[in-house]
Amino acid sequence: MKVLVTGASGYIGHYVIEELLGQGHTVVATSTSKEKVEPEPWFNQVRFVAYSLEQTGPENLFSYFGEPDLLIHLAWQGLPHYKELYHISRNLFQQFAFIQNLVEHGLKDLLVTGTCFEYGMQSGALREDMTPLPENPYAIAKDSLRKFIEVLQTKRGFHFKWVRLFYMYGKGQSPGSLIPLLEKAVSKGEQVFNMSGGEQLRDYLKVEEVARIIVKIALQQTTGGIINCCSGKPVSVRSLVEKYLHENGLSIGLNLGYYPYPDYEPMAFWGDAEKLNKVLHS
């Protein structure tokens, strides 16, 4: 199968491409910069096409990318600045124009990654059938993109999977994320690590597992629509940090309560994995 992967230079893209190649699929990879992906071990195993969503115009993108059987769309600009209005004013419409162009010229199978932030400030186990209540611009734009694609699907008829990502960690993560900041503090020999109170409950997966799930969902055509990419198991941020330190033989004091809790997410939420498990075990 020929698979087009956008966001090839991003955190998840690297792992998704490795998973696809490991399963023997042909990969067309794209991102805005060739220089960022040339060092990747998989670079010579894929067809790379540099492309920016700002370029989207009247051309036939389906032909341009070699008529892929499937699109795994991971690209999204401007993260992790969730509260910036450009997610709505710029990203949303560029994203939809890109996808619409591909579909109207022949694309028949599509997976797009969404975000758990689409659920808004709802707490507890979050199910796919719950009404989305996005509050920040990023989540509003993502939820709107999904709705746009669903309308397009009624007109054009194609397989569509919307994968809501929860939290992930692993090599290549943004330097400003929790685990990389923890590793940096330990490597610098700092005595304590400043963090929030750590009592908030979240849903975490290693990025390798996230990539495996994305590819599994993408390659099947039985289950579509919204699918949570999650563990289904709530874990406190403090527990995650303590577990990571223990598993890696690291030691540092935790300065709990140094930072306030984020105001764009509830204290306790995690994904309901029932629908995902049906896909994974089918």
C-alpha positions as CSV (number, residue, x, y, z in Angstrom):
1,M,0.0,0.0,0.0
2,K,1.2,3.5,-0.8
3,V,0.8,5.8,2.2
4,L,1.2,9.6,2.2
5,V,2.4,10.9,5.6
6,T,2.3,14.6,6.3
7,G,4.2,16.1,9.2
8,A,7.1,13.8,8.5
9,S,9.5,16.0,10.4
10,G,7.3,16.2,13.5
11,Y,7.5,14.2,16.7
12,I,4.9,11.5,15.8
13,G,5.7,11.5,12.0
14,H,9.1,9.9,12.5
15,Y,7.6,6.9,14.4
16,V,4.6,6.5,12.1
17,I,6.9,6.3,9.1
18,E,9.1,3.7,10.8
19,E,6.1,1.6,11.6
20,L,4.8,1.7,8.1
21,L,8.1,0.8,6.6
22,G,8.5,-2.0,9.1
23,Q,5.2,-3.4,7.8
24,G,6.4,-3.3,4.2
25,H,4.4,-0.3,2.9
26,T,5.5,2.3,0.4
27,V,5.8,5.7,2.0
28,V,5.5,9.2,0.5
29,A,6.6,11.6,3.2
30,T,6.1,15.3,3.2
31,S,6.9,18.3,5.4
32,T,8.0,21.9,4.9
33,S,11.7,21.2,5.1
34,K,13.9,18.5,3.5
35,E,16.8,19.5,5.7
36,K,15.0,18.4,8.9
37,V,14.3,14.9,7.7
38,E,17.5,14.1,5.7
39,P,19.3,12.8,8.8
40,E,16.4,10.4,9.6
41,P,17.5,6.7,9.1
42,W,14.4,6.1,7.0
43,F,15.0,9.0,4.6
44,N,16.4,6.9,1.7
45,Q,13.6,4.4,2.1
46,V,10.8,6.9,1.3
47,R,9.9,9.3,-1.5
48,F,10.2,12.7,0.1
49,V,8.2,15.7,-1.2
50,A,8.8,19.0,0.4
51,Y,5.5,20.9,0.7
52,S,3.9,23.6,2.7
53,L,0.1,23.8,3.3
54,E,0.3,27.4,2.3
55,Q,1.0,26.3,-1.2
56,T,-2.3,24.6,-1.6
57,G,-3.9,25.8,-4.8
58,P,-5.8,24.5,-7.9
59,E,-3.2,21.9,-8.7
60,N,-4.0,18.2,-8.5
61,L,-2.3,17.2,-5.2
62,F,-3.4,13.6,-5.5
63,S,-1.4,13.3,-8.6
64,Y,1.4,15.5,-7.2
65,F,1.9,13.0,-4.3
66,G,1.8,10.0,-6.5
67,E,-1.8,8.9,-6.0
68,P,-1.5,7.5,-2.5
69,D,-3.9,4.8,-1.3
70,L,-4.1,6.3,2.1
71,L,-3.3,9.7,3.8
72,I,-2.1,9.8,7.4
73,H,-2.4,13.5,8.1
74,L,-0.3,14.6,11.1
75,A,0.8,18.1,10.1
76,W,-0.3,21.1,12.2
77,Q,1.6,24.3,12.5
78,G,2.3,26.4,15.6
79,L,2.2,24.0,18.5
80,P,2.3,24.0,21.5
81,H,0.8,27.5,21.5
82,Y,-2.8,26.3,22.0
83,K,-4.3,29.7,22.6
84,E,-3.1,31.5,19.5
85,L,-5.9,32.6,17.1
86,Y,-3.9,31.6,14.0
87,H,-5.1,28.0,14.6
88,I,-8.6,29.3,13.6
89,S,-7.8,32.1,11.2
90,R,-5.0,30.3,9.2
91,N,-4.5,26.6,10.0
92,L,-8.1,25.5,9.9
93,F,-8.7,26.7,6.3
94,Q,-5.3,25.7,5.0
95,Q,-5.7,22.2,6.4
96,F,-9.2,21.7,4.9
97,A,-8.2,23.1,1.5
98,F,-5.3,20.6,1.4
99,I,-7.5,17.6,2.3
100,Q,-10.3,18.7,0.0
101,N,-7.9,18.9,-2.9
102,L,-6.7,15.4,-2.4
103,V,-10.2,14.0,-1.9
104,E,-11.7,15.7,-4.9
105,H,-8.9,14.4,-7.1
106,G,-9.2,10.7,-6.0
107,L,-8.1,10.1,-2.4
108,K,-10.3,7.3,-0.9
109,D,-8.9,6.7,2.6
110,L,-7.9,9.3,5.2
111,L,-6.8,9.4,8.8
112,V,-6.4,12.8,10.6
113,T,-5.1,13.3,14.1
114,G,-7.2,15.3,16.5
115,T,-6.7,16.2,20.2
116,C,-8.2,15.3,23.5
117,F,-8.6,19.0,24.0
118,E,-11.7,18.8,21.8
119,Y,-13.5,17.5,24.9
120,G,-12.8,20.8,26.6
121,M,-13.1,20.9,30.4
122,Q,-15.1,17.7,30.8
123,S,-13.7,15.4,33.5
124,G,-13.4,11.6,33.9
125,A,-13.4,9.0,31.2
126,L,-13.9,10.7,27.9
127,R,-15.9,8.8,25.3
128,E,-16.1,9.4,21.5
129,D,-19.8,9.9,21.7
130,M,-19.6,12.8,24.1
131,T,-20.4,16.3,22.8
132,P,-17.1,18.1,22.1
133,L,-16.8,21.3,24.1
134,P,-13.4,22.8,22.9
135,E,-12.3,26.0,24.6
136,N,-8.9,27.0,23.3
137,P,-8.3,28.1,19.6
138,Y,-6.3,25.0,18.8
139,A,-9.1,22.6,19.9
140,I,-11.8,24.7,18.3
141,A,-9.9,24.5,15.0
142,K,-9.3,20.8,15.2
143,D,-13.0,20.1,16.0
144,S,-14.1,22.4,13.2
145,L,-11.8,20.6,10.8
146,R,-13.3,17.3,11.7
147,K,-16.8,18.7,11.0
148,F,-15.7,20.1,7.7
149,I,-14.3,16.7,6.6
150,E,-17.5,15.0,7.7
151,V,-19.5,17.2,5.4
152,L,-17.0,16.6,2.6
153,Q,-17.4,12.8,3.2
154,T,-21.1,13.0,2.6
155,K,-20.4,14.6,-0.8
156,R,-17.5,12.5,-1.9
157,G,-17.6,9.2,-0.1
158,F,-14.3,8.1,1.4
159,H,-13.0,6.2,4.5
160,F,-12.4,8.7,7.3
161,K,-10.8,8.1,10.7
162,W,-10.3,10.9,13.3
163,V,-7.8,9.9,15.9
164,R,-8.0,11.9,19.1
165,L,-4.5,11.9,20.7
166,F,-4.1,12.1,24.4
167,Y,-0.7,12.5,26.1
168,M,2.5,10.8,24.9
169,Y,6.2,10.8,25.7
170,G,9.5,9.5,24.3
171,K,12.6,10.3,22.4
172,G,12.3,13.4,20.1
173,Q,9.7,15.1,22.3
174,S,9.6,18.9,22.4
175,P,12.3,20.2,24.8
176,G,9.7,22.2,26.7
177,S,7.7,19.1,27.6
178,L,7.6,17.5,31.0
179,I,10.0,14.6,30.6
180,P,12.7,16.4,28.5
181,L,12.7,19.2,31.2
182,L,13.1,16.5,33.9
183,E,16.0,14.9,32.0
184,K,17.6,18.3,31.5
185,A,17.4,19.1,35.2
186,V,19.0,15.8,36.2
187,S,21.8,16.1,33.6
188,K,22.6,19.6,34.9
189,G,22.9,18.2,38.4
190,E,20.1,20.2,39.8
191,Q,18.9,19.2,43.3
192,V,15.2,19.7,42.6
193,F,12.8,19.7,39.7
194,N,10.2,22.4,39.7
195,M,6.7,21.2,38.7
196,S,3.1,21.5,39.4
197,G,1.4,19.8,42.4
198,G,1.4,16.7,40.2
199,E,-2.0,15.5,41.3
200,Q,-3.8,16.0,38.0
201,L,-4.8,12.7,36.3
202,R,-3.9,12.2,32.6
203,D,-3.7,9.5,30.0
204,Y,-0.2,8.6,28.8
205,L,1.3,6.4,26.1
206,K,4.8,6.0,24.8
207,V,5.1,7.6,21.4
208,E,6.1,4.3,19.8
209,E,2.8,2.8,21.0
210,V,0.9,5.9,19.6
211,A,2.5,5.4,16.2
212,R,1.5,1.7,16.2
213,I,-2.1,2.6,17.1
214,I,-2.3,5.2,14.4
215,V,-1.0,2.9,11.7
216,K,-3.4,0.1,12.9
217,I,-6.4,2.4,12.8
218,A,-5.3,3.8,9.4
219,L,-4.9,0.5,7.6
220,Q,-8.3,-0.9,8.6
221,Q,-11.6,0.2,7.0
222,T,-14.1,-1.4,9.3
223,T,-14.2,1.3,12.0
224,G,-14.3,5.0,11.2
225,G,-15.1,8.3,12.8
226,I,-13.7,9.4,16.1
227,I,-11.4,7.0,17.9
228,N,-9.5,7.8,21.1
229,C,-5.8,7.1,21.0
230,C,-5.3,6.4,24.7
231,S,-4.4,3.9,27.4
232,G,-7.7,4.2,29.1
233,K,-5.9,4.3,32.5
234,P,-5.6,7.5,34.5
235,V,-2.2,8.3,35.9
236,S,-1.2,11.2,38.0
237,V,1.6,13.5,36.6
238,R,3.5,13.0,39.8
239,S,3.3,9.2,39.4
240,L,4.5,9.4,35.8
241,V,7.6,11.5,36.9
242,E,8.4,9.1,39.7
243,K,8.0,6.1,37.5
244,Y,10.3,7.6,34.8
245,L,13.0,8.4,37.4
246,H,12.8,4.9,38.8
247,E,12.9,3.1,35.5
248,N,15.8,5.1,34.3
249,G,17.8,5.0,37.5
250,L,17.6,8.7,38.0
251,S,17.3,10.7,41.2
252,I,16.2,14.3,41.9
253,G,13.9,16.0,44.4
254,L,10.5,17.1,43.2
255,N,9.5,20.7,44.1
256,L,5.8,20.1,43.9
257,G,3.4,23.1,43.6
258,Y,6.0,25.4,42.0
259,Y,3.9,25.9,38.9
260,P,0.1,26.4,38.9
261,Y,-2.1,23.9,37.2
262,P,-2.9,24.6,33.6
263,D,-6.1,26.6,33.0
264,Y,-7.0,25.0,29.7
265,E,-7.6,21.4,30.9
266,P,-9.5,19.8,33.8
267,M,-7.8,18.2,36.8
268,A,-8.8,14.7,36.0
269,F,-9.5,13.2,32.5
270,W,-8.5,10.2,30.5
271,G,-9.7,8.4,27.4
272,D,-12.3,5.6,27.2
273,A,-10.5,2.9,25.2
274,E,-13.4,0.6,24.4
275,K,-13.7,1.6,20.7
276,L,-10.0,1.6,20.3
277,N,-9.7,-1.9,21.8
278,K,-12.2,-3.3,19.3
279,V,-10.0,-1.9,16.5
280,L,-6.8,-3.2,17.9
281,H,-8.2,-6.7,18.5
282,S,-10.2,-7.1,15.4
